[in-house]
Amino acid sequence: MHATGIANKPPLSFWQIWNMCFGFLGIQFGFALQNANVSRIFQTLGASMDDIPILWIAAPLTGLLVQPIIGYLSDRTWTPLGRRRPYFLVGAVLASLALFAFPNVPALWIAAGMLWVLDASINVSMEPFRAFVGDQLPAAQRPSGYAMQSFFIGVGSVVASMLPFLLEKVGVANTAAEGQVPDTVRYAFYAGGVVLLGAIAWTVLRTREYPPEELAAWDEAPALERRLGSPGTVRAVAIAAIVVGAVIATVVQSRGLDKALYILAGLFAGFGIAFLLRTLLSSTDNAFTRIIDDMRDMPSTMARLAVVQFFSWFALFAMWIYTTAAVTEVHFGSTDASSAAYNEGANWVGVLFAAYNGFAALAAIAIPWMVRALGLRMSHLVNSVLGGLGLLSMLWIRDPQWLLLSMVGVGFAWASILSLPYALLSDSVPAAKMGIYMGIFNFFIVIPQLVAASLLGFLLKTWLGGHPINALAIGGTSMLIAGLCVLLVRTPGTRTA
C-alpha cells in the first residue's frame, strides 16, 4: 500500500501514456465514419432532410443510457484483465461487427436500428477510457493524458473521414444505384471495423491497471457533499418536470408541430420520472439509486462544467447533422443524393471533417503548452472562440476549398472539448467513483445533442428558411457561448501539464 496523497502516484513515461491512449485511435475511427457518413447513408436510403435529426437520436440516446451504467459497473469490476480493459475489449468486438454490417443494410429503418447498435457498442469501450486516464495518471499529467487522447482522436478521424474520398481517387465507385450505398463508403466501414478492434486490442495488451486498494490510497479528491434535500422538495421538482414534458407533448400534438419536439418533452418527463422513482425507493440500494444519488451529489465543478458542455456539444451536433446538407447545397449546388455533384460534395465534407480532426491532432500537441501559459480555463475559452468563428465563417465562404480555413478553428475547439473539461473535472472526483462520474458527465454531452435533434429541424423549417447552412450559424453562436461559460468554472489555480 502506498502512502496517502496523489503526489505519490508514479508518473508514466511518454510511451506508457501513448499505449494507454492508443485505443482511442480505433474508437474515433468508428465515430468519424459514423459522423461523416450516416446522414449520407440515411439520405441514400430515402430519408428526407426533415427526418435526419430524429434518425440521429440513436447516437446520443444510447450514450445517455450506456455510459453511466458502464461507469458504475467498471468502478466495481476487478478481473485478471483489470478494471476498465474488459469493457474496452467487449465494446470493440461488438462495434467492429456493427461497422461491417452497417453499409449493407437494405432499408432505412434497419439503418436507424444499426446506428443504435453501433453507438452503444462504441460507448461501451469509450466510457472507461475517460476514467482510465484518471485512474492511471497523477494530477499533473492528466491534461497531457487527455490531450494524448485528443491527438489519437484527431489522427483516427483524419484517416476515417477521408477514406471515401481516397478510395474514389484510386478507382472505387463513388456512386451506386438508387437506394444503394456506394462502394467507397462500404469499404471505408470495413476498414473501420479492423482498425477499431486492432487499436483497442493494443491498449488492452500493452497496459496494466492499479488495483482498487492502491487507487484508494492515492485518492486526494475532496469528499462529496451530500445534497439529500427533503423528499418533498425532490418530489415537487420531479413532478414539475413531468408536467412540463406533458405540456410540451400536448402542444406539439395539438398544433401539429415537428414530431422531433417530442424528444424535448421526453427529456423533461424522463428526468422527472427518474427522480420521482428515486423518492419512492428511499430504502433501496441498487445501481439505479446510486447513479441518481451520485448525479444529485455531483461536485460543484462538474455542475458548472455541465453548462460549458451543453453549448459545446449542441454546436458539434449541429455541425455533424447539417454540414453534408449545407455544403452540398450551398457549395456544390445539389440536394439530389443520387447526383454526382451531391456525392462529390459529400466526399468533400469527409475531407473537411478529416481536416478539422487533423488540426485537432496538432492542437492536442500544443494544448499542454497553452495550459502552462494560460491555465485550463483561458485555454478552453480561446479554443472555443476559435471554433465558433470557424463555424460562423462557413456562412460567408463560397469557395469550398477555403472551408479548410474554417476547419482550423473547429479543430482547435474539438481538441479542447475532448481534453480540458475532463482535466478540469478529474481532480474533483473520488477515485472510487471515477467511472460513474465520467459516465454522468456524458449526460452533458448527450442532453445537448438530444435538444439539438429535437429543436434544430423545427427551427430550420420555421424560422431559418429550410437552409441547412443556417443550422451551422446556430452552432457557431453556441460555441462562443460555451467559451464564455467556462469562466464560471472555479479552479484551485493554474495547472501544469
C-alpha positions in Angstrom: 0.0 0.0 0.0 1.3 3.4 -0.9 1.2 6.4 1.3 -1.8 8.6 1.0 -1.5 11.5 -1.4 -2.0 11.7 -5.1 1.6 13.1 -5.5 2.8 9.6 -4.7 1.2 8.1 -7.8 4.1 7.4 -10.1 4.2 9.4 -13.3 4.1 7.5 -16.5 6.5 7.8 -19.4 5.6 9.2 -22.8 5.3 5.7 -24.3 3.2 4.4 -21.4 0.7 7.3 -21.9 0.9 6.6 -25.7 -0.1 2.9 -25.2 -2.9 3.7 -22.7 -4.5 6.2 -25.1 -3.8 4.3 -28.4 -7.2 2.6 -28.3 -8.9 6.0 -28.9 -7.5 5.9 -32.4 -9.9 3.0 -33.1 -12.8 4.4 -31.2 -12.7 7.7 -33.1 -12.1 5.8 -36.4 -15.6 4.3 -35.8 -17.1 7.6 -34.6 -15.7 9.6 -37.5 -17.1 7.1 -40.1 -20.4 7.5 -38.4 -20.4 11.3 -38.1 -19.2 11.8 -41.7 -21.3 9.2 -43.5 -24.5 8.3 -41.5 -26.5 11.2 -42.8 -25.4 10.3 -46.3 -26.5 6.7 -45.8 -29.8 7.8 -44.4 -30.4 10.1 -47.4 -29.3 7.3 -49.8 -31.9 5.0 -48.3 -34.6 7.6 -48.8 -34.7 9.8 -45.7 -35.8 13.4 -46.2 -34.0 16.3 -44.7 -36.7 16.6 -42.1 -36.1 13.0 -41.0 -32.4 13.3 -40.4 -32.3 14.8 -36.9 -34.8 12.3 -35.5 -32.9 9.4 -37.1 -29.7 10.7 -35.4 -31.4 10.4 -32.0 -29.9 6.9 -31.6 -26.4 8.2 -31.2 -26.9 10.5 -28.1 -29.6 8.4 -26.5 -27.5 5.3 -26.4 -24.7 7.3 -24.7 -27.2 8.6 -22.2 -28.2 5.1 -21.2 -25.0 3.1 -21.7 -22.2 5.3 -20.3 -23.4 5.8 -16.7 -24.2 2.1 -16.4 -20.8 1.1 -17.8 -19.1 3.6 -15.5 -21.0 2.2 -12.5 -20.1 -1.4 -13.4 -16.4 -0.7 -14.2 -15.9 1.1 -10.8 -17.0 -2.2 -9.2 -15.1 -4.6 -11.6 -11.8 -6.3 -10.9 -10.7 -9.2 -13.1 -7.4 -10.7 -14.2 -7.7 -8.3 -17.2 -8.2 -5.3 -14.8 -10.9 -2.8 -14.1 -11.6 -0.9 -17.4 -10.0 -3.1 -20.0 -12.7 -5.9 -20.1 -15.1 -3.2 -21.2 -12.7 -1.9 -23.8 -12.5 -5.3 -25.4 -16.2 -6.3 -25.3 -17.2 -3.0 -26.8 -14.6 -3.2 -29.5 -15.7 -6.6 -30.7 -19.4 -5.5 -30.9 -18.6 -2.2 -32.6 -16.4 -3.9 -35.2 -19.2 -6.3 -36.1 -21.6 -3.3 -36.4 -19.3 -1.5 -38.7 -19.1 -4.4 -41.1 -22.9 -4.7 -41.1 -23.9 -1.0 -41.3 -23.3 -0.2 -45.1 -25.1 -3.4 -46.1 -28.5 -2.6 -44.5 -31.3 -2.9 -47.1 -33.8 -0.4 -45.6 -33.9 2.9 -43.7 -35.5 1.5 -40.5 -32.8 -1.1 -40.3 -30.1 1.6 -40.7 -31.7 3.5 -37.8 -31.6 0.4 -35.7 -28.0 -0.4 -36.7 -27.0 3.1 -35.6 -28.3 2.2 -32.1 -26.1 -0.9 -32.1 -23.0 0.8 -33.4 -23.2 3.7 -31.0 -24.0 1.6 -27.9 -21.0 -0.7 -28.7 -18.6 2.2 -29.2 -19.8 3.7 -25.9 -19.1 0.5 -24.0 -15.5 1.0 -25.0 -15.2 4.7 -24.8 -16.6 5.5 -21.3 -13.9 3.5 -19.4 -11.2 5.2 -21.5 -12.0 8.6 -19.8 -11.9 7.0 -16.3 -8.7 5.1 -17.3 -6.7 8.4 -17.6 -7.9 9.5 -14.1 -7.0 6.1 -12.7 -3.5 5.8 -14.2 -2.1 9.3 -14.1 -1.1 11.7 -11.3 -2.9 15.1 -11.3 -0.1 16.9 -13.1 -0.1 14.5 -16.0 -3.9 14.4 -16.6 -4.0 17.3 -19.1 -1.3 15.6 -21.1 -3.1 12.3 -20.9 -6.4 13.8 -22.2 -4.5 15.7 -24.8 -2.9 12.5 -26.0 -6.4 11.0 -26.3 -7.3 14.1 -28.4 -4.3 13.5 -30.6 -5.4 9.9 -31.4 -9.0 11.1 -31.9 -7.6 13.6 -34.4 -5.4 11.1 -36.2 -8.1 8.4 -36.4 -10.7 10.8 -37.6 -8.5 12.3 -40.3 -7.9 8.9 -41.9 -11.5 7.7 -41.4 -13.1 10.9 -42.7 -11.0 10.9 -45.8 -11.4 7.2 -46.7 -14.3 7.5 -49.1 -12.5 10.4 -50.8 -9.2 8.5 -51.1 -11.0 5.3 -52.2 -12.6 7.2 -55.1 -9.2 8.6 -56.1 -7.9 5.0 -56.6 -10.9 4.0 -58.7 -13.5 2.7 -56.2 -17.1 3.6 -57.3 -18.5 6.6 -55.5 -22.0 6.3 -56.9 -24.4 3.4 -56.8 -27.9 2.5 -57.9 -30.7 4.4 -56.1 -31.1 3.1 -52.6 -27.6 1.5 -52.6 -24.6 2.7 -50.5 -21.6 3.4 -52.7 -18.6 1.1 -52.5 -16.4 4.0 -51.2 -18.5 4.1 -48.1 -18.9 0.4 -47.8 -15.1 -0.4 -47.9 -14.4 2.5 -45.5 -16.7 0.9 -42.9 -14.9 -2.5 -43.4 -11.6 -0.8 -42.8 -13.0 0.9 -39.7 -14.0 -2.4 -38.2 -10.5 -3.8 -38.5 -8.8 -0.6 -37.2 -11.2 -0.2 -34.2 -10.6 -3.7 -33.0 -6.8 -3.6 -33.6 -6.2 -0.3 -31.8 -8.2 -1.2 -28.7 -6.5 -4.6 -28.5 -3.2 -2.8 -28.5 -4.2 -0.8 -25.4 -5.6 -3.9 -23.7 -2.4 -5.9 -24.2 0.1 -3.1 -23.6 -1.2 -1.6 -20.4 -1.8 -2.6 -16.8 -4.1 -1.2 -14.1 -3.8 -0.3 -10.5 -5.9 -2.4 -8.2 -8.7 -0.6 -6.3 -6.9 -0.5 -3.0 -3.9 1.3 -4.5 -6.1 3.9 -6.2 -7.9 4.5 -2.9 -4.6 5.1 -1.1 -3.6 7.7 -3.7 -7.0 9.4 -3.7 -6.9 13.1 -2.9 -10.2 14.3 -4.2 -12.3 16.2 -1.6 -15.2 14.3 -0.1 -18.5 14.7 -1.9 -21.1 16.9 -0.2 -24.4 15.0 0.3 -27.3 17.0 -1.1 -30.1 14.9 0.2 -32.7 17.7 0.4 -36.2 16.9 1.6 -38.1 14.2 -0.1 -40.9 16.6 -0.6 -38.7 19.1 -2.4 -37.2 16.5 -4.7 -40.7 15.1 -5.4 -42.1 18.5 -6.2 -39.2 19.2 -8.7 -39.7 15.8 -10.3 -43.5 16.3 -10.7 -42.9 19.8 -12.2 -40.5 18.3 -14.8 -43.1 15.6 -15.7 -45.8 18.3 -16.1 -43.5 20.4 -18.3 -42.8 17.4 -20.5 -46.5 16.6 -20.7 -47.3 20.3 -21.7 -44.7 20.3 -24.4 -46.0 17.0 -25.8 -49.6 18.3 -25.7 -48.7 21.5 -27.6 -46.7 19.5 -30.2 -49.7 17.2 -30.8 -52.4 19.8 -30.8 -50.6 22.2 -33.1 -49.1 19.6 -35.4 -45.6 20.8 -34.7 -42.4 18.9 -35.7 -42.5 15.5 -34.1 -38.8 15.8 -33.1 -40.0 18.1 -30.4 -41.4 15.1 -28.6 -37.7 14.4 -27.7 -37.6 17.6 -25.7 -40.8 16.6 -23.9 -39.3 13.2 -23.2 -36.2 14.7 -21.7 -38.2 16.7 -19.1 -40.5 13.7 -18.4 -37.6 11.3 -18.1 -35.7 13.5 -15.7 -38.8 13.8 -13.5 -39.7 10.2 -13.6 -36.2 9.1 -12.6 -36.1 11.4 -9.6 -39.7 10.6 -8.6 -38.9 6.9 -8.7 -35.8 7.6 -6.5 -38.0 9.2 -3.8 -40.2 6.1 -3.9 -37.2 3.8 -3.4 -35.8 5.7 -0.5 -34.8 2.4 1.3 -33.4 0.7 -1.8 -29.7 0.4 -2.7 -29.0 -0.6 -6.2 -27.4 0.6 -9.4 -30.3 2.9 -10.3 -30.5 4.6 -6.9 -26.7 5.0 -6.7 -26.5 6.6 -10.2 -29.3 9.0 -9.3 -27.7 9.9 -5.9 -24.3 10.4 -7.5 -25.9 12.7 -10.1 -27.6 14.7 -7.3 -24.3 14.9 -5.4 -22.0 15.8 -8.3 -19.1 18.2 -7.4 -19.8 21.9 -8.0 -17.0 22.0 -10.6 -18.9 19.4 -12.6 -22.2 21.3 -12.3 -20.5 24.4 -13.8 -18.8 22.4 -16.5 -22.2 21.0 -17.5 -23.2 24.4 -18.9 -20.0 24.6 -20.9 -20.5 21.1 -22.2 -24.1 21.8 -23.2 -23.3 24.7 -25.5 -20.2 23.0 -26.9 -21.9 19.7 -27.9 -25.0 21.5 -29.1 -22.7 23.2 -31.6 -20.9 20.0 -32.6 -24.1 18.1 -33.1 -25.5 20.9 -35.4 -22.2 20.6 -37.4 -22.4 16.8 -37.7 -26.0 16.7 -38.7 -26.1 19.6 -41.2 -22.6 20.0 -42.7 -23.2 17.5 -45.5 -26.6 19.0 -46.5 -25.2 22.6 -46.2 -22.1 22.1 -48.2 -23.7 20.0 -50.9 -26.5 22.6 -51.3 -24.5 25.9 -51.0 -21.1 25.0 -52.3 -21.9 22.2 -54.8 -25.4 23.2 -55.8 -27.2 19.9 -55.3 -29.8 18.4 -53.0 -30.2 15.2 -55.0 -28.4 12.4 -53.1 -28.0 10.3 -56.2 -26.3 13.0 -58.3 -22.6 13.2 -59.0 -22.5 16.8 -57.6 -24.1 15.8 -54.3 -21.7 12.8 -53.9 -18.7 15.0 -54.8 -19.8 17.5 -52.1 -20.4 14.7 -49.6 -16.9 13.4 -50.2 -15.6 17.0 -49.7 -17.3 17.1 -46.3 -15.3 13.9 -45.5 -12.2 15.9 -46.3 -13.3 18.8 -44.2 -14.0 16.5 -41.3 -10.6 15.0 -41.8 -9.1 18.4 -41.8 -10.6 19.6 -38.6 -9.5 16.4 -36.9 -6.0 16.8 -38.4 -5.9 20.3 -36.9 -7.2 18.9 -33.7 -4.3 16.5 -33.6 -1.9 19.4 -34.0 -3.8 21.4 -31.4 -3.6 18.5 -28.9 0.2 18.8 -29.1 0.0 22.5 -28.3 -2.6 22.3 -25.6 -0.2 21.3 -22.7 1.8 24.4 -23.5 -1.3 26.5 -23.7 -2.3 25.3 -20.3 1.0 26.2 -18.8 0.8 29.7 -20.3 -2.9 30.5 -19.9 -4.3 28.0 -17.4 -7.1 25.5 -18.1 -10.0 27.9 -18.3 -8.4 30.6 -20.5 -7.1 27.9 -22.9 -10.5 26.4 -23.3 -12.0 29.9 -23.8 -9.6 30.7 -26.6 -10.1 27.4 -28.3 -13.9 27.6 -28.1 -13.9 31.1 -29.6 -11.8 29.8 -32.5 -14.3 27.0 -33.0 -17.3 29.4 -33.0 -15.7 31.7 -35.5 -14.8 28.7 -37.7 -18.4 27.6 -37.9 -19.8 31.1 -38.5 -17.3 31.7 -41.3 -19.0 28.9 -43.4 -21.9 31.3 -43.9 -19.8 33.7 -46.0 -17.2 31.5 -47.6 -18.3 30.3 -51.0 -15.3 28.5 -52.4 -15.3 25.0 -50.9 -11.5 24.9 -50.8 -11.5 27.9 -48.4 -13.7 25.9 -46.0 -10.5 24.3 -44.9 -9.7 27.6 -43.1 -12.9 27.3 -41.2 -11.8 23.9 -40.0 -8.7 25.3 -38.3 -10.9 26.9 -35.7 -13.2 23.9 -35.4 -10.1 21.7 -34.9 -8.7 23.7 -32.0 -12.2 23.7 -30.4 -12.6 19.9 -30.9 -9.2 19.1 -29.3 -10.0 21.3 -26.4 -13.5 19.9 -25.8 -12.1 16.4 -25.8 -9.4 17.2 -23.2 -9.7 20.3 -21.0 -13.2 19.8 -19.4 -12.0 16.3 -18.4 -8.8 17.7 -16.9 -10.9 20.3 -15.0 -13.2 17.6 -13.7 -10.9 14.7 -12.8 -9.3 16.3 -9.7 -12.7 16.8 -8.1 -13.8 13.2 -8.5 -13.0 10.4 -5.9 -11.1 7.5 -7.4 -13.8 5.0 -6.4 -16.3 6.9 -8.4 -14.2 8.0 -11.4 -16.1 5.7 -13.8 -19.6 6.6 -12.7 -18.8 10.4 -12.7 -17.3 10.2 -16.2 -20.4 8.4 -17.3 -22.7 11.0 -15.6 -20.6 13.7 -17.2 -21.6 12.2 -20.5 -25.2 13.3 -19.8 -24.0 16.8 -20.5 -22.7 15.7 -23.9 -25.8 13.7 -24.7 -28.6 16.1 -23.5 -27.5 18.9 -25.8 -27.4 16.5 -28.7 -31.0 15.4 -27.9 -32.0 19.0 -27.6 -30.4 19.7 -31.0 -32.1 16.7 -32.6 -35.5 18.0 -31.3 -35.1 21.7 -32.0 -32.9 22.2 -35.0 -35.2 20.7 -37.6 -38.1 22.8 -36.2 -36.1 26.0 -36.2 -34.8 25.3 -39.7 -38.3 24.8 -41.1 -40.0 27.6 -39.1 -37.5 30.5 -39.0 -34.4 29.7 -40.9 -35.8 29.1 -44.4 -35.1 25.4 -44.6 -31.4 26.1 -45.4 -29.1 23.8 -43.5 -26.3 26.4 -43.6 -28.3 28.4 -41.0 -28.0 25.5 -38.6 -24.2 26.0 -38.7 -24.7 29.6 -37.7 -26.6 28.5 -34.6 -23.8 26.1 -33.9 -21.2 28.8 -34.1 -23.0 31.0 -31.8 -23.5 28.2 -29.3 -19.7 27.5 -29.4 -19.0 31.2 -28.5 -21.4 31.0 -25.5 -19.6 27.8 -24.3 -16.3 29.6 -24.3 -17.7 32.4 -22.1 -19.3 30.0 -19.7 -16.0 28.3 -18.9 -15.1 31.5 -17.0 -17.7 30.5 -14.4 -15.8 27.2 -13.6 -13.9 27.5 -10.4 -10.4 26.0 -10.3 -7.8 25.9 -7.5 -5.2 27.6 -9.7 -3.3 27.3 -12.9 -2.3 23.7 -13.6 0.7 22.4 -15.4 0.7 19.6 -17.8 
